[in-house]
Amino acid sequence: MKHSPDDQKLERMLRSSKLVADGFMGTDGRGVREIIEADAATLANLGVTAEQTAGRMRELTLAARPALGNWIEAEGKYRLRSEEHKGSLVCPWPHAGRYEKRLTTCRRLDSGEDIVWTDLNIHLIEAHGFFEGKGSYFRLEPDVLVRILFA
């Protein structure tokens, strides 16, 4: 697949560690557009959109925030914790956007499965359909995310 100069510049930024340690692409050898298309196909097969997924993540983050880093139970099926850290993260796409350094942990009470995301993850999924590359520290597998958030 031929990449435009803009795609090449974006990919260099995503693979660098200028914005986050180890970059956003991890060890994934695919291009950013290939990753986005594969993850979109996974979501389509599951009957969920990136926007719905990000919206659900945001909803659970907002539910956990008032507990100030403590665990809370929500909806009778989750344990949630939201931890805030100093500073902000910048979106690697060429637009303005800073996101608080917040980690939200979501644990399903029935399965014990945990998933952790950042506010930047929510934005990347909602605005760009990007779940990060395989091997990236904050890669979110769409099928796992959907299973935890929507089951």
C-alpha positions in Angstrom: 0.0 0.0 0.0 1.4 3.4 -1.0 1.4 6.0 1.8 0.9 9.7 1.2 3.6 12.1 2.7 1.1 13.0 5.4 0.6 9.3 6.3 4.4 8.8 6.3 4.9 11.8 8.7 2.1 10.5 11.0 3.6 7.1 11.0 7.0 8.4 12.0 5.4 10.3 14.8 3.5 7.3 16.0 6.6 5.1 16.0 8.7 7.7 17.8 8.8 8.1 21.6 8.6 11.9 21.5 5.1 11.9 22.8 4.9 8.7 24.8 7.5 6.1 25.9 8.0 3.5 23.2 5.6 5.2 20.8 2.0 4.2 19.8 2.9 1.5 17.3 4.7 -1.0 19.5 6.2 -3.9 17.6 3.4 -3.8 15.0 4.9 -4.0 11.5 1.7 -2.8 9.8 1.1 0.7 8.7 -1.2 3.0 10.7 -4.0 2.8 8.1 -3.8 -1.0 8.0 -4.1 -1.1 11.8 -7.1 1.2 11.8 -8.8 -0.8 9.0 -8.3 -4.1 10.7 -9.6 -2.8 14.0 -12.6 -1.2 12.3 -13.4 -4.6 10.7 -13.2 -6.3 14.1 -15.7 -3.8 15.5 -18.0 -4.1 12.5 -18.1 -7.9 13.0 -19.0 -7.3 16.7 -21.7 -4.8 15.7 -20.2 -1.9 17.6 -18.6 1.4 16.4 -15.5 3.1 17.5 -17.6 6.0 18.7 -19.9 3.8 20.8 -16.8 2.1 22.3 -15.1 5.4 23.2 -18.4 6.7 24.5 -18.7 3.8 26.9 -15.1 4.2 28.0 -15.8 7.9 28.7 -19.0 7.0 30.6 -17.1 4.6 32.9 -14.2 7.0 33.4 -16.7 9.7 34.5 -18.3 7.3 36.9 -14.9 6.5 38.5 -13.5 10.0 38.7 -15.3 11.2 41.9 -13.8 8.3 43.9 -10.3 10.0 43.6 -8.3 6.8 42.9 -10.3 4.5 45.0 -12.2 1.5 43.7 -16.0 1.8 43.2 -18.6 -0.6 42.0 -20.8 0.4 39.1 -23.8 -1.0 37.4 -23.6 -4.2 39.5 -21.0 -5.6 37.2 -17.8 -3.4 37.3 -15.2 -2.3 39.7 -13.7 1.0 38.5 -10.8 3.1 39.5 -9.6 6.4 37.9 -6.1 7.6 38.7 -5.0 11.1 37.8 -1.3 12.1 37.2 0.4 15.4 36.6 0.5 16.7 33.1 -1.2 16.0 29.8 -0.7 13.9 26.7 -0.9 15.3 23.1 -2.7 13.6 20.3 -0.1 12.6 17.6 -2.5 13.5 14.8 -2.0 17.1 13.4 -4.7 18.9 15.3 -4.9 20.6 18.7 -5.7 18.3 21.5 -4.3 17.7 25.0 -5.7 15.0 27.3 -5.2 14.6 31.0 -2.9 11.9 32.2 -5.6 9.7 33.7 -5.7 5.9 33.9 -9.0 4.2 34.2 -9.1 0.6 35.3 -12.3 -1.4 34.6 -12.7 -4.9 36.1 -15.6 -7.1 35.3 -16.9 -8.7 38.5 -18.2 -11.8 36.7 -15.0 -12.7 34.8 -12.3 -10.8 36.8 -11.0 -9.4 33.5 -9.3 -6.0 33.7 -8.7 -3.4 31.1 -6.9 -0.1 31.5 -7.2 3.0 29.3 -6.2 6.6 29.2 -8.1 9.7 28.3 -5.9 9.8 25.2 -7.0 6.3 24.3 -10.6 7.4 24.3 -9.8 10.3 22.0 -7.7 8.1 19.6 -10.5 5.6 19.3 -13.3 8.1 18.9 -11.7 10.6 16.6 -9.2 8.3 14.7 -10.4 4.7 15.1 -6.9 4.0 16.5 -6.5 1.4 19.2 -2.6 1.6 18.9 -0.3 -1.0 17.4 0.3 -4.5 18.7 3.0 -4.5 21.3 2.3 -0.9 22.3 1.9 -0.5 26.1 -1.6 1.0 25.8 -2.8 -1.2 22.9 -6.5 -2.0 23.4 -7.7 -5.1 21.6 -11.1 -4.2 20.2 -12.6 -7.6 20.8 -11.5 -7.7 24.4 -12.7 -4.1 25.0 -16.1 -4.8 23.5 -16.4 -8.0 25.5 -15.7 -6.2 28.8 -17.7 -3.0 28.0 -20.8 -4.4 26.3 -21.3 -8.0 27.6 
